[in-house]
Amino acid sequence: MIQTNQICDYGCGQPAKYQFKNGKYCCSQYIFGCPNRKTTGVKAWNKGLTKNTDDRVAKNAKNMKETKQRMTFIAWNKGLTKYDDERVAKYTKIMKITKKGKPNYKNRKDISVIGITPGKLRHLFKKSLYTEWTYPILKRDDFLCKKCGSSINLEVHHIKPYREIFDKAMENIGLNIENYSNWSKENIKDLEKQINKLHTLVLGITLCKQCHGEEDENRKRFLRKK
Protein backbone atom coordinates (compact mmCIF):
# COMPACT_ATOMS: atom_id res chain seq x y z
CA MET A 1 0.00 0.00 0.00
CA ILE A 2 1.29 3.46 -0.91
CA GLN A 3 0.30 6.99 0.02
CA THR A 4 -0.59 8.80 -3.18
CA ASN A 5 -2.94 11.40 -4.53
CA GLN A 6 -3.49 9.43 -7.72
CA ILE A 7 -6.91 8.40 -8.98
CA CYS A 8 -7.64 4.79 -10.03
CA ASP A 9 -6.56 4.32 -13.64
CA TYR A 10 -9.32 1.79 -14.32
CA GLY A 11 -12.23 4.24 -14.52
CA CYS A 12 -13.93 4.03 -11.14
CA GLY A 13 -12.84 7.50 -9.91
CA GLN A 14 -11.80 6.24 -6.46
CA PRO A 15 -8.52 7.30 -4.78
CA ALA A 16 -5.74 4.84 -5.68
CA LYS A 17 -4.05 2.94 -2.84
CA TYR A 18 -1.91 0.48 -4.83
CA GLN A 19 0.48 0.65 -7.74
CA PHE A 20 1.07 -2.34 -10.01
CA LYS A 21 4.30 -3.31 -11.76
CA ASN A 22 3.00 -1.88 -15.03
CA GLY A 23 2.95 1.56 -13.40
CA LYS A 24 -0.84 1.90 -13.16
CA TYR A 25 -2.67 2.85 -9.97
CA CYS A 26 -5.76 1.15 -8.56
CA CYS A 27 -8.02 1.33 -5.55
CA SER A 28 -7.81 -2.47 -5.12
CA GLN A 29 -4.87 -4.82 -4.66
CA TYR A 30 -6.40 -7.50 -6.90
CA ILE A 31 -4.84 -7.74 -10.34
CA PHE A 32 -7.93 -9.21 -12.01
CA GLY A 33 -9.62 -5.86 -12.42
CA CYS A 34 -10.95 -2.99 -10.41
CA PRO A 35 -14.01 -4.14 -8.40
CA ASN A 36 -15.44 -0.57 -8.32
CA ARG A 37 -15.10 0.09 -12.03
CA LYS A 38 -18.27 1.17 -13.78
CA THR A 39 -18.71 -0.92 -16.86
CA THR A 40 -20.99 1.60 -18.52
CA GLY A 41 -19.11 4.01 -20.72
CA VAL A 42 -15.81 2.10 -20.47
CA LYS A 43 -14.52 1.40 -23.94
CA ALA A 44 -12.80 -1.93 -24.64
CA TRP A 45 -9.20 -1.56 -25.80
CA ASN A 46 -9.95 -3.21 -29.18
CA LYS A 47 -13.48 -1.91 -29.68
CA GLY A 48 -14.11 -1.08 -33.32
CA LEU A 49 -10.77 -2.48 -34.54
CA THR A 50 -10.46 -5.14 -37.21
CA LYS A 51 -7.49 -6.93 -38.74
CA ASN A 52 -7.55 -4.36 -41.52
CA THR A 53 -7.63 -1.28 -39.26
CA ASP A 54 -5.47 -2.49 -36.37
CA ASP A 55 -1.86 -1.56 -37.23
CA ARG A 56 -0.50 -4.24 -34.88
CA VAL A 57 -1.85 -7.01 -37.17
CA ALA A 58 0.00 -5.63 -40.18
CA LYS A 59 3.17 -5.15 -38.12
CA ASN A 60 3.09 -8.72 -36.82
CA ALA A 61 2.46 -10.15 -40.28
CA LYS A 62 5.43 -8.19 -41.63
CA ASN A 63 7.71 -9.47 -38.86
CA MET A 64 6.63 -13.07 -39.43
CA LYS A 65 7.29 -12.78 -43.17
CA GLU A 66 10.76 -11.34 -42.62
CA THR A 67 11.58 -14.06 -40.07
CA LYS A 68 10.60 -16.86 -42.46
CA GLN A 69 12.71 -15.35 -45.20
CA ARG A 70 15.80 -15.27 -42.93
CA MET A 71 15.40 -18.87 -41.76
CA THR A 72 16.96 -21.64 -43.83
CA PHE A 73 16.12 -25.26 -43.05
CA ILE A 74 18.65 -27.94 -44.02
CA ALA A 75 17.82 -31.62 -43.65
CA TRP A 76 20.13 -33.42 -41.21
CA ASN A 77 21.07 -35.99 -43.89
CA LYS A 78 21.13 -33.64 -46.89
CA GLY A 79 23.82 -34.73 -49.34
CA LEU A 80 24.63 -37.93 -47.41
CA THR A 81 24.35 -41.40 -48.90
CA LYS A 82 24.78 -44.85 -47.42
CA TYR A 83 28.37 -44.82 -48.69
CA ASP A 84 29.59 -41.62 -47.00
CA ASP A 85 27.38 -41.56 -43.88
CA GLU A 86 29.54 -42.99 -41.07
CA ARG A 87 26.48 -44.08 -39.07
CA VAL A 88 25.46 -46.49 -41.84
CA ALA A 89 28.88 -48.15 -41.75
CA LYS A 90 28.78 -48.39 -37.95
CA TYR A 91 25.28 -49.92 -37.96
CA THR A 92 26.26 -52.38 -40.69
CA LYS A 93 29.26 -53.52 -38.66
CA ILE A 94 27.08 -54.13 -35.58
CA MET A 95 24.55 -56.10 -37.63
CA LYS A 96 27.29 -58.32 -39.07
CA ILE A 97 28.46 -59.14 -35.56
CA THR A 98 24.97 -60.08 -34.34
CA LYS A 99 24.02 -62.12 -37.44
CA LYS A 100 26.45 -65.00 -37.17
CA GLY A 101 23.91 -67.59 -36.15
CA LYS A 102 24.43 -66.77 -32.48
CA PRO A 103 21.51 -66.09 -30.11
CA ASN A 104 22.23 -62.45 -29.37
CA TYR A 105 20.10 -62.34 -26.20
CA LYS A 106 22.53 -64.65 -24.40
CA ASN A 107 25.78 -63.53 -26.10
CA ARG A 108 26.96 -67.17 -26.18
CA LYS A 109 29.90 -66.42 -23.92
CA ASP A 110 31.25 -68.60 -21.16
CA ILE A 111 28.97 -68.64 -18.12
CA SER A 112 31.73 -67.57 -15.73
CA VAL A 113 32.63 -64.60 -17.98
CA ILE A 114 29.15 -63.06 -18.22
CA GLY A 115 28.15 -64.00 -14.68
CA ILE A 116 25.21 -66.29 -15.56
CA THR A 117 24.90 -69.08 -13.04
CA PRO A 118 23.40 -72.44 -14.04
CA GLY A 119 20.31 -71.50 -12.01
CA LYS A 120 19.80 -68.28 -14.00
CA LEU A 121 20.36 -70.13 -17.25
CA ARG A 122 17.65 -72.65 -16.32
CA HIS A 123 15.29 -69.77 -15.61
CA LEU A 124 15.77 -68.36 -19.14
CA PHE A 125 14.10 -71.44 -20.60
CA LYS A 126 10.99 -70.99 -18.43
CA LYS A 127 9.73 -68.20 -20.69
CA SER A 128 8.43 -70.60 -23.31
CA LEU A 129 6.36 -72.58 -20.77
CA TYR A 130 3.48 -70.13 -20.37
CA THR A 131 1.37 -70.99 -23.43
CA GLU A 132 2.35 -74.68 -23.42
CA TRP A 133 2.06 -75.47 -19.71
CA THR A 134 1.25 -72.62 -17.30
CA TYR A 135 -1.91 -71.22 -18.90
CA PRO A 136 -3.51 -74.64 -19.57
CA ILE A 137 -3.07 -75.54 -15.88
CA LEU A 138 -4.60 -72.25 -14.74
CA LYS A 139 -7.54 -72.85 -17.07
CA ARG A 140 -7.90 -76.45 -15.91
CA ASP A 141 -8.10 -75.33 -12.26
CA ASP A 142 -10.69 -72.61 -13.09
CA PHE A 143 -8.17 -69.90 -12.09
CA LEU A 144 -8.54 -70.77 -8.41
CA CYS A 145 -5.97 -71.77 -5.82
CA LYS A 146 -6.40 -75.49 -5.18
CA LYS A 147 -5.42 -75.04 -1.53
CA CYS A 148 -7.40 -72.01 -0.30
CA GLY A 149 -9.68 -71.18 -3.24
CA SER A 150 -8.28 -67.68 -3.79
CA SER A 151 -8.45 -66.10 -7.26
CA ILE A 152 -5.71 -63.46 -6.86
CA ASN A 153 -1.90 -63.67 -7.16
CA LEU A 154 -2.11 -67.08 -8.82
CA GLU A 155 1.00 -69.08 -9.69
CA VAL A 156 1.66 -72.58 -11.01
CA HIS A 157 3.63 -74.82 -8.66
CA HIS A 158 5.93 -77.57 -9.98
CA ILE A 159 4.93 -80.81 -8.29
CA LYS A 160 8.13 -82.26 -9.73
CA PRO A 161 11.02 -79.79 -9.29
CA TYR A 162 11.79 -77.80 -12.42
CA ARG A 163 15.51 -78.45 -12.03
CA GLU A 164 14.97 -82.21 -12.37
CA ILE A 165 12.90 -81.67 -15.52
CA PHE A 166 15.55 -79.36 -16.98
CA ASP A 167 18.39 -81.78 -16.25
CA LYS A 168 16.38 -84.67 -17.73
CA ALA A 169 15.76 -82.66 -20.91
CA MET A 170 19.50 -81.95 -21.29
CA GLU A 171 20.29 -85.60 -20.69
CA ASN A 172 17.84 -86.66 -23.41
CA ILE A 173 19.54 -84.52 -26.08
CA GLY A 174 23.10 -84.91 -24.74
CA LEU A 175 23.89 -81.36 -23.61
CA ASN A 176 26.09 -80.17 -20.76
CA ILE A 177 25.24 -76.92 -18.98
CA GLU A 178 28.90 -76.16 -18.25
CA ASN A 179 29.64 -76.30 -21.98
CA TYR A 180 27.05 -73.64 -22.80
CA SER A 181 29.43 -71.49 -24.89
CA ASN A 182 29.50 -74.26 -27.53
CA TRP A 183 25.73 -74.64 -27.84
CA SER A 184 24.36 -73.92 -31.29
CA LYS A 185 21.09 -72.23 -32.12
CA GLU A 186 19.61 -75.64 -32.94
CA ASN A 187 20.72 -77.01 -29.56
CA ILE A 188 18.82 -74.24 -27.77
CA LYS A 189 15.65 -74.84 -29.82
CA ASP A 190 15.87 -78.60 -29.22
CA LEU A 191 16.29 -78.04 -25.48
CA GLU A 192 13.24 -75.74 -25.34
CA LYS A 193 11.14 -78.34 -27.18
CA GLN A 194 12.32 -81.11 -24.86
CA ILE A 195 11.54 -79.04 -21.75
CA ASN A 196 8.02 -78.30 -23.02
CA LYS A 197 7.54 -81.97 -23.87
CA LEU A 198 8.49 -83.16 -20.37
CA HIS A 199 6.18 -80.60 -18.72
CA THR A 200 2.98 -82.60 -18.65
CA LEU A 201 -0.09 -80.99 -17.09
CA VAL A 202 -0.15 -83.45 -14.19
CA LEU A 203 3.15 -81.98 -12.97
CA GLY A 204 1.60 -78.60 -12.16
CA ILE A 205 -1.00 -77.23 -9.75
CA THR A 206 -2.50 -73.76 -9.33
CA LEU A 207 -1.65 -72.03 -6.04
CA CYS A 208 -1.84 -68.44 -4.81
CA LYS A 209 1.40 -66.70 -3.88
CA GLN A 210 0.99 -67.32 -0.14
CA CYS A 211 0.13 -71.02 -0.52
CA HIS A 212 2.96 -71.41 -3.04
CA GLY A 213 5.40 -70.10 -0.44
CA GLU A 214 4.07 -72.55 2.14
CA GLU A 215 4.35 -75.44 -0.33
CA ASP A 216 7.76 -74.59 -1.81
CA GLU A 217 10.60 -73.55 0.49
CA ASN A 218 12.61 -72.01 -2.35
CA ARG A 219 9.66 -69.86 -3.37
CA LYS A 220 9.19 -68.80 0.24
CA ARG A 221 12.83 -67.63 0.50
CA PHE A 222 12.47 -65.72 -2.79
CA LEU A 223 9.35 -63.90 -1.60
CA ARG A 224 11.00 -63.09 1.73
CA LYS A 225 13.94 -61.46 -0.09
CA LYS A 226 11.60 -59.34 -2.22
N, C-alpha and C positions, 0 to 999 in steps of 0.2 A: 504494500500500500504506500502511495506517495502523496505528498501534500502539493496540490497544484490547483491552479485556477482554470484549467482547461475544461472544455465541455466535451461530453461523449461524442466521439467521431462517428457513431453508428446511427445518429438521427433521432435519439430520444430526447435530447435537450437537457439531460441531467448532468450535474457536476461529475467530472471524471475522477475516479479514485485510483485507477490502475493504468499502467502503461505496458503494452505488449512489446514483444521483441521486434515487431514490424514498425514500431514507433507510434502506433495509434493509441489513443486514450479511450477508456471505457469506464462506465459506472459499475461494471460487474467484473469479477475475476475469471469468469468462465469464458473459455475461448470459442465456444460453439455459437456465439451470437449474443447480442445485447438483449436481456429479457424485457427491458422497458421500451424497446424500439417500437415505434408505431409503423405498422406495415403499410398503412395507407399513405400514398404520396411518395413512398420510397422506391426509387427507380432501380431495377436490376442492372447489374454492370453490363450485361450483354443485350439489354432490351432494344429491339429494333435493328440489331446487327445480323447480317447474313454472311455467308462465306464469300460473297462478292463485295460486300461493303466493309468487312472487318479487315483492316490492313495486316493484322497478325497472321491470318490464314495465308495471304499471299507471301508474306515474309518467311513463314515456315516452309511453304512449298518450294520457295527459291533455295533455301538452305538445304533441304533434302535433295534437291536436284543436283546442287553443286557437290554435295557429299558423295552421291552415287557416282558422279563423273570422276572424282578423285580416287575412288576405291578400285583396285584391280584385284581380281580373284584368280589365283593360279592353283590348279589341281595339284594335290600332293604328289601324284605320280605322273605329272605331265612330262612327256619326253622319255619316260623310262620304259624299258621293255624287260621281258623275262631274262634277257641275256646280260643287261647291264645293271639290273636292280640287285643289290647285294643280299637283300632279304630273301629273294627267290632262291638264290644259291644256298643260303643258310638253311632254309626250310627243306630244300631238296636233300641236303646232306643228312638232316635229322630223319627224314622219311626213309632214306636208304638204310640207316642204322636200325630202325624199328621194323623194317620189312624183310627180315632175314629168316622168316619162319619161326621166330622166337615169340613166345607169349609175353608181350611187353608189360603186362600188369604184374608180372612176377620177376621180371628182369633176368631170370634164369641164371642167377649167380649162386655161388656156394652159400649154403644156409648160414654158416658162421660169419661170412663177410657181410651180408645184408641184415643180420640180426634176426632172422626168422627161425623160431624154434620149431621143432616137429609138431608141437601142439598147435601153434599158429597156422602151420601149413595144413594140418588136418582141418582146421576151421574154415579155410578158404574153400574147401570142397563142399561145405554145407550149403552154400548158396544155391546150388542147383536142386536141393531137396524139396523146396517149398511146393512147387506145382506137382511133383511126382509123389511126395510122401506126406508132407506136413498138412497141406490143405485138405487132401482126402480124409485124413484122420480127424481133423476138426469137423469136417462135414459129417463124417460117420457118427461122431459123438454129439451131434446136434449143437455144437459150439457151447458146450457146457462142461465144467470141470467134473470129472467122474468121481471125485472124492468129496467135494463139498457142494457141487451144483452151481457154482458161481459162473457168470457169463462175462466177466471182465478180466483183463490181464491174462488171457489164455496162452498157454505154451504147450508144446508137444514133448512129452518125456520119453526118452529112450529106455524101454524095458531092458533091452540088451545094450550095454555101453557102446557108444558111437566109436570109441577107439578100437574095440574088438572088430567091429564091422569094417572100419577103415583098413586095419591091418590084414584082415581076411581078403579084402578086395585087392590089396597090393600083392598078397601071396598068390592069388589066382592068376594075375597077369605077370608075375615075376619082376616086380619093381622093388627097389630099396629106397627108403626115405632119405638115407644119408647120402645117396648118390643122385640127389635131385638135380644138380647142375647139368647132368647128362640126359635128363628126360627130354623127349621130343614132344612136339605138339600132339602127335598121335597118341603118345603114352598118356598124356594128361586127359585127352578125350576118352580113352579106353578106361582110365581109372574112374572118371566121373560116371560113365555108364555102368561100371561094375558096382560102384557104391550105391547107385540108384536101384540096381537090380537086387542087391542084398537087403535093401530096406523094404521089407514087406510090411504091410499095414498092421500085422499082429504084433510087430515090435514097437509100436507106439501107442501112447495113451494121452488124452487131453487132460491137462491139469492147469489150475490157475497158478500165478506166480508164487503165492504163499505155500500152496500144497506141493508145488514142484520143489521148493526149497526144503520142505520137510522130507520129501521122498528121496532127493538127490543131495548128498552132502557137498559135492563139488559146486552145484548150483547155489546152495545155501551160502558157501564161502564167497562166491562171486557177487551175490546180492549184498552181502555184508560189506564188501569192499566198496561197492557203488554207493 
